[in-house]
């Protein structure tokens, strides 16, 4: 079985990836201080905000899994 890479719609794959990765597009003014930051114009801020978002999401998932594991181990 051979995979023909030309059959993939790379633009659609790239757009889907960015839609999944980019969850935060603006930082409100009450968080950033004096003005709202449009992350679509500030690419470094966009990268940092989304890394922080996914890092916190991963920590929350890890915490829930550890809590579930501890709960299951108590009832064994």
N, CA, C and O atoms as a GROMACS GRO file, in nm:
protein
  304
    1UNK      N    1   0.084  -0.118   0.000
    1UNK     CA    2   0.000   0.000   0.000
    1UNK      C    3   0.089   0.124   0.000
    1UNK      O    4   0.169   0.143   0.091
    2UNK      N    5   0.074   0.205  -0.100
    2UNK     CA    6   0.152   0.329  -0.110
    2UNK      C    7   0.061   0.448  -0.082
    2UNK      O    8  -0.056   0.451  -0.120
    3UNK      N    9   0.119   0.545  -0.015
    3UNK     CA   10   0.045   0.668   0.015
    3UNK      C   11   0.095   0.776  -0.079
    3UNK      O   12   0.213   0.809  -0.081
    4UNK      N   13   0.004   0.829  -0.155
    4UNK     CA   14   0.039   0.938  -0.245
    4UNK      C   15   0.018   1.070  -0.170
    4UNK      O   16  -0.095   1.107  -0.138
    5UNK      N   17   0.130   1.140  -0.144
    5UNK     CA   18   0.122   1.263  -0.065
    5UNK      C   19   0.051   1.375  -0.138
    5UNK      O   20   0.005   1.470  -0.075
    6UNK      N   21   0.040   1.364  -0.269
    6UNK     CA   22  -0.029   1.468  -0.344
    6UNK      C   23  -0.180   1.462  -0.324
    6UNK      O   24  -0.251   1.558  -0.353
    7UNK      N   25  -0.230   1.348  -0.274
    7UNK     CA   26  -0.374   1.334  -0.251
    7UNK      C   27  -0.421   1.413  -0.130
    7UNK      O   28  -0.539   1.446  -0.120
    8UNK      N   29  -0.330   1.443  -0.036
    8UNK     CA   30  -0.368   1.517   0.083
    8UNK      C   31  -0.390   1.663   0.050
    8UNK      O   32  -0.318   1.722  -0.030
    9UNK      N   33  -0.491   1.721   0.111
    9UNK     CA   34  -0.516   1.864   0.096
    9UNK      C   35  -0.440   1.934   0.208
    9UNK      O   36  -0.492   1.953   0.318
   10UNK      N   37  -0.315   1.973   0.178
   10UNK     CA   38  -0.227   2.027   0.281
   10UNK      C   39  -0.277   2.159   0.336
   10UNK      O   40  -0.256   2.188   0.454
   11UNK      N   41  -0.341   2.239   0.255
   11UNK     CA   42  -0.395   2.366   0.305
   11UNK      C   43  -0.505   2.342   0.408
   11UNK      O   44  -0.513   2.411   0.509
   12UNK      N   45  -0.589   2.243   0.382
   12UNK     CA   46  -0.695   2.209   0.477
   12UNK      C   47  -0.637   2.151   0.605
   12UNK      O   48  -0.685   2.182   0.714
   13UNK      N   49  -0.534   2.068   0.593
   13UNK     CA   50  -0.470   2.010   0.712
   13UNK      C   51  -0.406   2.121   0.795
   13UNK      O   52  -0.418   2.122   0.918
   14UNK      N   53  -0.338   2.215   0.729
   14UNK     CA   54  -0.275   2.326   0.800
   14UNK      C   55  -0.380   2.412   0.868
   14UNK      O   56  -0.361   2.454   0.983
   15UNK      N   57  -0.490   2.440   0.801
   15UNK     CA   58  -0.595   2.523   0.859
   15UNK      C   59  -0.660   2.452   0.978
   15UNK      O   60  -0.689   2.516   1.079
   16UNK      N   61  -0.682   2.322   0.968
   16UNK     CA   62  -0.739   2.246   1.079
   16UNK      C   63  -0.646   2.247   1.199
   16UNK      O   64  -0.691   2.262   1.312
   17UNK      N   65  -0.516   2.230   1.174
   17UNK     CA   66  -0.418   2.233   1.283
   17UNK      C   67  -0.422   2.367   1.354
   17UNK      O   68  -0.425   2.372   1.477
   18UNK      N   69  -0.422   2.478   1.278
   18UNK     CA   70  -0.423   2.609   1.341
   18UNK      C   71  -0.554   2.635   1.414
   18UNK      O   72  -0.555   2.701   1.518
   19UNK      N   73  -0.666   2.583   1.361
   19UNK     CA   74  -0.794   2.600   1.430
   19UNK      C   75  -0.793   2.527   1.564
   19UNK      O   76  -0.852   2.574   1.660
   20UNK      N   77  -0.726   2.411   1.569
   20UNK     CA   78  -0.718   2.337   1.695
   20UNK      C   79  -0.617   2.400   1.789
   20UNK      O   80  -0.640   2.404   1.910
   21UNK      N   81  -0.505   2.448   1.736
   21UNK     CA   82  -0.398   2.499   1.820
   21UNK      C   83  -0.431   2.637   1.876
   21UNK      O   84  -0.409   2.663   1.994
   22UNK      N   85  -0.483   2.724   1.794
   22UNK     CA   86  -0.505   2.862   1.836
   22UNK      C   87  -0.643   2.873   1.899
   22UNK      O   88  -0.745   2.871   1.830
   23UNK      N   89  -0.645   2.883   2.030
   23UNK     CA   90  -0.769   2.898   2.103
   23UNK      C   91  -0.789   3.041   2.151
   23UNK      O   92  -0.902   3.087   2.169
   24UNK      N   93  -0.680   3.112   2.171
   24UNK     CA   94  -0.684   3.246   2.226
   24UNK      C   95  -0.642   3.344   2.116
   24UNK      O   96  -0.534   3.330   2.059
   25UNK      N   97  -0.726   3.440   2.085
   25UNK     CA   98  -0.691   3.536   1.980
   25UNK      C   99  -0.671   3.678   2.032
   25UNK      O  100  -0.606   3.759   1.965
   26UNK      N  101  -0.724   3.710   2.150
   26UNK     CA  102  -0.702   3.843   2.208
   26UNK      C  103  -0.677   3.829   2.358
   26UNK      O  104  -0.731   3.739   2.423
   27UNK      N  105  -0.596   3.919   2.411
   27UNK     CA  106  -0.578   3.930   2.555
   27UNK      C  107  -0.652   4.055   2.599
   27UNK      O  108  -0.620   4.164   2.552
   28UNK      N  109  -0.751   4.042   2.687
   28UNK     CA  110  -0.831   4.158   2.727
   28UNK      C  111  -0.747   4.264   2.799
   28UNK      O  112  -0.640   4.234   2.852
   29UNK      N  113  -0.798   4.387   2.799
   29UNK     CA  114  -0.722   4.498   2.858
   29UNK      C  115  -0.710   4.485   3.009
   29UNK      O  116  -0.612   4.532   3.066
   30UNK      N  117  -0.808   4.423   3.076
   30UNK     CA  118  -0.798   4.411   3.222
   30UNK      C  119  -0.692   4.310   3.264
   30UNK      O  120  -0.653   4.308   3.380
   31UNK      N  121  -0.645   4.226   3.172
   31UNK     CA  122  -0.537   4.132   3.201
   31UNK      C  123  -0.403   4.191   3.159
   31UNK      O  124  -0.304   4.182   3.233
   32UNK      N  125  -0.399   4.250   3.042
   32UNK     CA  126  -0.272   4.298   2.988
   32UNK      C  127  -0.231   4.435   3.043
   32UNK      O  128  -0.118   4.479   3.020
   33UNK      N  129  -0.318   4.501   3.112
   33UNK     CA  130  -0.283   4.631   3.167
   33UNK      C  131  -0.361   4.744   3.104
   33UNK      O  132  -0.473   4.774   3.144
   34UNK      N  133  -0.302   4.807   3.003
   34UNK     CA  134  -0.364   4.928   2.951
   34UNK      C  135  -0.444   4.908   2.824
   34UNK      O  136  -0.540   4.981   2.801
   35UNK      N  137  -0.407   4.812   2.739
   35UNK     CA  138  -0.479   4.798   2.612
   35UNK      C  139  -0.497   4.650   2.577
   35UNK      O  140  -0.421   4.564   2.620
   36UNK      N  141  -0.600   4.625   2.497
   36UNK     CA  142  -0.625   4.489   2.450
   36UNK      C  143  -0.520   4.453   2.345
   36UNK      O  144  -0.489   4.533   2.257
   37UNK      N  145  -0.466   4.332   2.355
   37UNK     CA  146  -0.363   4.288   2.260
   37UNK      C  147  -0.427   4.193   2.160
   37UNK      O  148  -0.479   4.088   2.197
   38UNK      N  149  -0.422   4.230   2.033
   38UNK     CA  150  -0.472   4.145   1.926
   38UNK      C  151  -0.361   4.048   1.887
   38UNK      O  152  -0.261   4.087   1.826
   39UNK      N  153  -0.380   3.921   1.923
   39UNK     CA  154  -0.273   3.823   1.904
   39UNK      C  155  -0.253   3.783   1.759
   39UNK      O  156  -0.151   3.725   1.725
   40UNK      N  157  -0.350   3.814   1.673
   40UNK     CA  158  -0.328   3.783   1.532
   40UNK      C  159  -0.226   3.876   1.470
   40UNK      O  160  -0.167   3.844   1.366
   41UNK      N  161  -0.205   3.992   1.532
   41UNK     CA  162  -0.104   4.086   1.485
   41UNK      C  163   0.030   4.068   1.557
   41UNK      O  164   0.135   4.101   1.503
   42UNK      N  165   0.025   4.017   1.678
   42UNK     CA  166   0.145   3.998   1.761
   42UNK      C  167   0.176   3.849   1.768
   42UNK      O  168   0.124   3.780   1.856
   43UNK      N  169   0.258   3.798   1.678
   43UNK     CA  170   0.278   3.653   1.669
   43UNK      C  171   0.351   3.596   1.789
   43UNK      O  172   0.324   3.482   1.828
   44UNK      N  173   0.444   3.670   1.850
   44UNK     CA  174   0.512   3.618   1.968
   44UNK      C  175   0.416   3.603   2.085
   44UNK      O  176   0.420   3.504   2.158
   45UNK      N  177   0.330   3.704   2.104
   45UNK     CA  178   0.227   3.694   2.208
   45UNK      C  179   0.133   3.578   2.180
   45UNK      O  180   0.091   3.507   2.272
   46UNK      N  181   0.100   3.559   2.053
   46UNK     CA  182   0.011   3.449   2.016
   46UNK      C  183   0.072   3.316   2.054
   46UNK      O  184   0.004   3.230   2.111
   47UNK      N  185   0.199   3.297   2.023
   47UNK     CA  186   0.267   3.173   2.056
   47UNK      C  187   0.273   3.152   2.206
   47UNK      O  188   0.244   3.043   2.255
   48UNK      N  189   0.312   3.255   2.280
   48UNK     CA  190   0.324   3.241   2.426
   48UNK      C  191   0.189   3.213   2.492
   48UNK      O  192   0.180   3.131   2.582
   49UNK      N  193   0.085   3.282   2.448
   49UNK     CA  194  -0.047   3.263   2.507
   49UNK      C  195  -0.100   3.123   2.481
   49UNK      O  196  -0.161   3.062   2.569
   50UNK      N  197  -0.078   3.070   2.362
   50UNK     CA  198  -0.128   2.938   2.332
   50UNK      C  199  -0.046   2.828   2.396
   50UNK      O  200  -0.100   2.724   2.433
   51UNK      N  201   0.085   2.848   2.410
   51UNK     CA  202   0.166   2.751   2.485
   51UNK      C  203   0.120   2.747   2.630
   51UNK      O  204   0.106   2.640   2.688
   52UNK      N  205   0.094   2.864   2.689
   52UNK     CA  206   0.045   2.868   2.827
   52UNK      C  207  -0.091   2.801   2.838
   52UNK      O  208  -0.116   2.729   2.934
   53UNK      N  209  -0.179   2.824   2.742
   53UNK     CA  210  -0.312   2.762   2.744
   53UNK      C  211  -0.301   2.610   2.742
   53UNK      O  212  -0.364   2.542   2.824
   54UNK      N  213  -0.222   2.556   2.648
   54UNK     CA  214  -0.210   2.410   2.639
   54UNK      C  215  -0.134   2.352   2.757
   54UNK      O  216  -0.163   2.239   2.798
   55UNK      N  217  -0.037   2.425   2.814
   55UNK     CA  218   0.034   2.379   2.931
   55UNK      C  219  -0.061   2.366   3.050
   55UNK      O  220  -0.060   2.265   3.120
   56UNK      N  221  -0.141   2.468   3.072
   56UNK     CA  222  -0.238   2.462   3.182
   56UNK      C  223  -0.344   2.354   3.158
   56UNK      O  224  -0.388   2.288   3.253
   57UNK      N  225  -0.385   2.336   3.034
   57UNK     CA  226  -0.480   2.230   3.002
   57UNK      C  227  -0.420   2.093   3.034
   57UNK      O  228  -0.487   2.007   3.090
   58UNK      N  229  -0.293   2.073   2.997
   58UNK     CA  230  -0.225   1.946   3.025
   58UNK      C  231  -0.212   1.922   3.175
   58UNK      O  232  -0.229   1.810   3.221
   59UNK      N  233  -0.182   2.027   3.251
   59UNK     CA  234  -0.172   2.012   3.397
   59UNK      C  235  -0.307   1.975   3.457
   59UNK      O  236  -0.313   1.891   3.546
   60UNK      N  237  -0.415   2.036   3.409
   60UNK     CA  238  -0.547   2.003   3.461
   60UNK      C  239  -0.584   1.858   3.428
   60UNK      O  240  -0.639   1.788   3.513
   61UNK      N  241  -0.556   1.814   3.307
   61UNK     CA  242  -0.585   1.676   3.270
   61UNK      C  243  -0.502   1.580   3.354
   61UNK      O  244  -0.554   1.479   3.402
   62UNK      N  245  -0.374   1.612   3.374
   62UNK     CA  246  -0.287   1.528   3.457
   62UNK      C  247  -0.341   1.520   3.600
   62UNK      O  248  -0.344   1.412   3.659
   63UNK      N  249  -0.384   1.633   3.656
   63UNK     CA  250  -0.439   1.635   3.791
   63UNK      C  251  -0.565   1.549   3.802
   63UNK      O  252  -0.581   1.474   3.898
   64UNK      N  253  -0.652   1.559   3.704
   64UNK     CA  254  -0.775   1.479   3.705
   64UNK      C  255  -0.742   1.330   3.695
   64UNK      O  256  -0.802   1.248   3.765
   65UNK      N  257  -0.647   1.296   3.608
   65UNK     CA  258  -0.609   1.155   3.595
   65UNK      C  259  -0.545   1.102   3.723
   65UNK      O  260  -0.572   0.988   3.762
   66UNK      N  261  -0.462   1.182   3.789
   66UNK     CA  262  -0.401   1.138   3.915
   66UNK      C  263  -0.508   1.122   4.024
   66UNK      O  264  -0.502   1.028   4.103
   67UNK      N  265  -0.603   1.213   4.027
   67UNK     CA  266  -0.712   1.202   4.124
   67UNK      C  267  -0.794   1.077   4.099
   67UNK      O  268  -0.832   1.007   4.192
   68UNK      N  269  -0.822   1.049   3.972
   68UNK     CA  270  -0.896   0.928   3.937
   68UNK      C  271  -0.817   0.804   3.973
   68UNK      O  272  -0.874   0.708   4.026
   69UNK      N  273  -0.687   0.804   3.946
   69UNK     CA  274  -0.602   0.688   3.977
   69UNK      C  275  -0.597   0.662   4.128
   69UNK      O  276  -0.607   0.547   4.172
   70UNK      N  277  -0.583   0.769   4.207
   70UNK     CA  278  -0.581   0.754   4.353
   70UNK      C  279  -0.716   0.704   4.404
   70UNK      O  280  -0.721   0.620   4.494
   71UNK      N  281  -0.823   0.753   4.348
   71UNK     CA  282  -0.956   0.710   4.391
   71UNK      C  283  -0.978   0.562   4.360
   71UNK      O  284  -1.031   0.488   4.442
   72UNK      N  285  -0.937   0.520   4.241
   72UNK     CA  286  -0.953   0.379   4.204
   72UNK      C  287  -0.866   0.291   4.292
   72UNK      O  288  -0.910   0.182   4.331
   73UNK      N  289  -0.744   0.336   4.324
   73UNK     CA  290  -0.656   0.253   4.405
   73UNK      C  291  -0.706   0.239   4.549
   73UNK      O  292  -0.675   0.139   4.615
   74UNK      N  293  -0.784   0.335   4.599
   74UNK     CA  294  -0.839   0.324   4.735
   74UNK      C  295  -0.946   0.214   4.739
   74UNK      O  296  -0.957   0.144   4.839
   75UNK      N  297  -1.023   0.199   4.633
   75UNK     CA  298  -1.133   0.103   4.633
   75UNK      C  299  -1.094  -0.036   4.586
   75UNK      O  300  -1.180  -0.122   4.573
   76UNK      N  301  -0.968  -0.060   4.560
   76UNK     CA  302  -0.925  -0.195   4.520
   76UNK      C  303  -0.913  -0.285   4.639
   76UNK      O  304  -0.878  -0.402   4.624
   0.00000   0.00000   0.00000
